[in-house]
Amino acid sequence: MSRGKSNRLKLLVVDDETDNLDLLYRTFRRDFRVYKAQSAHQALEVLEERGEMGIIISDQRMPEMNGTEFLSKTVDRFPDTIRILLTGFTDVEDLVDAINSGQVFKYITKPWNPEELKAVVGQAAETYGILKQRTNELNRSLRRESLFNDVMSASREETLYSKMLPKIIETVGKSFAATGGKLYPVEGDGFSLETFLYLAPNADEDIFSIENLNAIDKVRQECKSQLVESQSIESENGNLTQLVVPLVYQQDLLAVLALYQVQSNEPWSPDDVNLIESVAEQAALALSQARLYQRTQDLVEKMRAELDVARQIQSNLLRQTMPESETENVQACCYPALEVGGDFFEVFVHPQGDLWLALGDVSGKGVPAALFMASTMSVMRRELSLDNPPDPEIVMQNLNHGLADDLISNNCFITMVLARYTPSTRQLVYANAGHIYPLVWSHKDVAERAGKPSETDIEHQFLKTRGIPLGILPVWKAKSGSLTLASGDVFLLTSDGLTEATVTEIDSSGEEKSVMLQQEGLWKLLQLEPSPLDLSRLLNRVREKTQEQEDDQTILSLEVL
């Protein structure tokens, strides 16, 4: 049981009889650091001054405070201490009370056998060592868990990479009682220009002027911790210990952490260093996630800015002003579901006087649909700008011929309606490539019946002549339709983002329900529109009933005055 003097276990012996106290001292002084007390009160003073004892041997029958009462007062403060009770009496009640309240390890009667007492104390020392080891392991685990929680809490508080860096150095510096600390973010093959500092209260900033930069650079190169002992670096404030730890995640060096201690009574132990390295791993994980999040946010912002430009470009592709005429009124609205979309419309006045109207929808949404939309607009405008543009169905064939290869290879298609209106004859000729049926009605009749009861519906017509969408087959073929419009008639084109919108309606029982608008539902709304027809107002009414816009919404009308 022989140990070095400084490593010997502390043992407290308590007895009001001087002879017994001296005998106990002589018995164990070679193997333990023995402290003596002649009363329970004196023993408590020794514990207050000397701290935890590995073993306490106490007499039971003492004046003022017996052994059981004394030992019970040590349980809460020193739970790992092993307690042995000596008594010259075999009182069963004392024995039970000692075991229950004093958590006594052994109960020995006087006079004791010296060899037997030594064996009991040896067993007690081994038990204390095991308990202390388990307690230390548990405390290390709890501290490790607490530090991990602190680091993760700090990382959750700040999701931005730039704000998380100072939070990490502050959290680690405080947790390990560092005098100061510095965090060096790594960029490429070197350090970032910006570093982040932690300085304990009342600490001197001079510690940063004497740091070992070679150790920091070595850690960056080798990704291994360096502990520069206090004997090798001295400052005006005393000896300085520097611990440098890499923050590595999946072999990627993110930063180097340097902690400093000046004149510390409790320098970092190997367990502390291991714990700091473990905490650094958790910090590296948090930093990696934050850096990825920040990069993602930067990319999102960049993409959003690019999409804003694309949205503006796409918006400029559409007609910004409608032709002014005393005989016709043309309106159009387009609301993409995303920043850019696949819906489009065209209003083109030919030098010969014909008015061309088109509305289309590229399958899908977003950037791919917007690119095909732009191509379609370009090819169509080239066709309509000819001196003698072909009929609408021929223009459709030419569009399909020019776009089919790209559409088919990308598994896309386009639905659209193209119409030519001749103001002099009021004749409308149209071709439909798989699009929603155009609607024709007399809005003059709607205005005249406004507020008046009527048993008959206002006559309206869905123009049902149509072919397949563009991009389905290499050759597009379909017949065109024609009709003559009268004064007050409206020719209306919409995209499916409007007719397939989910709107909220009140049923017969007074409860709200979600239904698809469809063309008949749109017609009901049109009958409630006052004169003159206003497409913006109509669209706003639909959007007010829609919880979420799921698709591009486009509408175009020609009203004969």
Secondary structure, DSSP 8 states (H G I E B T S, - for coil): ----GGGS-EEEEE-S-HHHHHHHHHHHTTTSEEEEESSHHHHHHHHHHH---SEEEEES--SSS-HHHHHHHHHTT-TT-EEEEEESS--HHHHHHHHHHS--SEEEESS--HHHHHHHHHHHHHHHHHHHHHHHHHHHHHHHHHHHHHHHHHHHH--SHHHHHHHHHHHHHHHTT-SEEEEEEEETTEE-S--EEEE-TT--GGGGGG--HHHHHHHHHH---EEE-GGG-EETTEEEEEEEEEEEETTEEEEEEEEEEES-SS---HHHHHHHHHHHHHHHHHHHHHHHHHHHHHHHHHHHHHHHHHHHHHHHHS-SS----SSEEEEEEEE-SSSS-SEEEEEEE-TTS-EEEEEEEESS-HHHHHHHHHHHHHHHHHHHTSSS---HHHHHHHHHHHHHHHHHHTT--EEEEEEEEETTTTEEEEEEES----EEEEHHHHHHTTTS--SS---EEE----B--BTSSSS-----EEEE--TTEEEEEE-HHHHT-EEEEE-TTS-EEEEE-HHHHHHHHHHT--SS--HHHHHHHHHHTBSS--S-EEEEEEEE-
